[in-house]
Amino acid sequence: MSYFRFKLAKTGSMVSDVWLFTEFKENWQYFFNEATMTPDAPGDVDKVLTVKAHTRRRGPGAPAKQVASHSRYYARIAKTKGSARPGRTYTIIEPGALGGVKEQRQFSLLGDDMDIQAYAKAKAKFLIRIKGENGWTSTIQGAGAGGTAQAVAVNP
């Protein structure tokens, strides 16, 4: 499977667009309200190799298993910082009960940290934490966690 590039258009107080690199858009849609996501460049799959049928052993003494012929897809995306994908790695965390972690996924994003936080504030479905590659964390209140503006009655 190859990584696809998605453009996250400006929303909220973002200054510029953010680029997302991920295998499955459903991973991103779990945390954020993005109903329709189409790859920015559908031609990212540059090379398709056909792998011949072969046998494989799980370990010494294990019986040989026949693996059927299948295709392997490669994407040629420009590299930066010597990493496998462009941009920086961010971890999106859904906090669980008692300070634990309910769900956690990593993404490669290309854009400014402030724009990524502004996007999260505008599109997060629930309470999330964003962890950057330098160790900084930011807690974002999503729409499902009371992130929308609500009027509060105050007694004089």
C-alpha positions in Angstrom: 0.0 0.0 0.0 1.3 3.5 -0.7 0.8 6.8 1.0 -1.6 9.2 -0.5 -1.3 13.0 -0.3 -4.4 15.0 0.8 -4.7 18.8 0.8 -6.4 20.1 4.0 -7.8 23.5 2.8 -7.6 26.6 5.0 -10.3 26.7 7.6 -10.7 28.7 10.8 -7.7 30.9 11.5 -5.3 29.0 9.3 -2.7 31.0 7.3 -1.9 28.4 4.6 -2.9 24.9 3.5 -1.7 21.7 5.2 -0.7 18.5 3.4 -1.5 15.1 4.9 0.3 11.9 4.0 -1.5 8.7 5.0 -2.3 5.3 3.8 -6.0 5.3 4.9 -8.1 8.5 5.0 -10.4 6.7 7.5 -7.6 7.1 10.1 -7.8 10.9 9.7 -11.6 10.9 9.5 -11.7 9.1 12.9 -10.5 12.3 14.6 -11.6 15.1 12.3 -14.8 16.1 10.4 -13.7 15.6 6.8 -16.5 14.0 5.0 -15.0 13.9 1.5 -11.3 13.4 1.1 -9.8 12.7 -2.3 -6.1 12.3 -2.9 -4.5 15.6 -4.2 -2.6 13.6 -6.9 -4.4 10.4 -7.8 -1.4 9.4 -9.9 0.8 9.0 -6.8 1.1 5.3 -7.5 4.0 5.5 -10.0 5.1 1.9 -10.1 3.3 -1.4 -9.8 5.3 -4.6 -9.5 3.8 -8.1 -9.8 5.2 -10.5 -7.2 5.3 -14.1 -8.4 3.7 -17.0 -6.4 6.3 -18.3 -3.9 6.6 -20.3 -0.7 7.2 -18.8 2.7 8.1 -20.4 6.0 7.2 -18.7 9.3 10.3 -20.1 11.0 12.8 -23.0 11.2 10.9 -26.3 10.9 7.6 -24.7 10.0 5.7 -26.0 7.0 6.0 -24.0 3.8 3.0 -21.9 2.9 2.2 -21.0 -0.7 1.7 -17.3 -1.3 -0.4 -16.3 -4.3 0.8 -13.9 -6.9 -0.1 -10.3 -6.1 0.7 -6.7 -6.9 2.9 -4.3 -4.9 2.4 -0.6 -5.3 5.0 2.1 -4.9 4.6 5.9 -4.7 7.3 8.3 -5.6 6.8 11.2 -3.3 9.6 13.7 -2.8 11.5 13.1 0.4 12.5 15.8 2.9 14.7 15.5 6.0 15.8 12.0 4.9 12.5 10.5 6.1 10.3 8.1 4.2 7.6 10.7 3.9 7.7 14.5 3.5 6.9 16.7 6.5 6.9 16.0 10.2 5.4 13.2 12.2 2.5 14.2 14.5 0.6 11.9 16.9 -3.1 12.4 17.4 -4.3 11.0 20.7 -7.8 10.5 22.0 -7.5 10.5 25.8 -9.1 7.6 27.7 -10.4 7.2 31.2 -8.0 7.9 34.1 -5.3 9.5 32.0 -4.9 6.6 29.6 -5.1 6.5 25.9 -8.3 5.4 24.1 -6.9 5.8 20.5 -3.6 7.0 19.1 -2.4 7.3 15.5 0.5 8.9 13.7 0.4 11.1 10.6 2.9 12.9 8.5 1.9 16.5 7.9 3.6 19.2 5.9 2.7 22.7 7.2 3.1 25.1 10.0 2.4 24.0 13.6 0.1 26.9 14.1 -2.0 26.0 11.0 -2.2 22.4 12.1 -3.5 23.5 15.5 -6.0 25.9 13.9 -7.2 23.1 11.7 -7.7 20.8 14.7 -9.6 23.5 16.6 -12.0 23.9 13.7 -12.5 20.2 12.7 -11.9 18.0 15.8 -14.8 15.7 16.6 -14.0 15.2 20.3 -11.3 16.0 22.9 -7.9 15.2 21.3 -4.2 15.8 22.1 -1.7 16.6 19.3 1.9 15.7 20.0 4.6 17.1 17.8 7.9 15.5 16.9 9.8 17.8 19.3 7.6 16.6 22.2 5.2 19.5 22.5 1.6 18.7 23.2 -1.6 20.6 22.6 -5.1 19.7 23.9 -7.9 20.6 21.6 -11.6 20.6 22.6 -13.6 19.1 19.8 -17.2 19.8 18.9 -18.5 16.7 20.6 -16.6 17.6 23.8 -18.0 21.1 24.3 -15.7 22.9 21.9 -18.6 24.9 20.4 -19.3 28.2 21.9 -22.1 28.0 24.5 -23.8 30.8 26.4 -23.3 30.5 30.2 -25.8 32.1 32.6 -24.1 34.0 35.3 -26.0 35.1 38.5 -25.2 38.7 39.4 
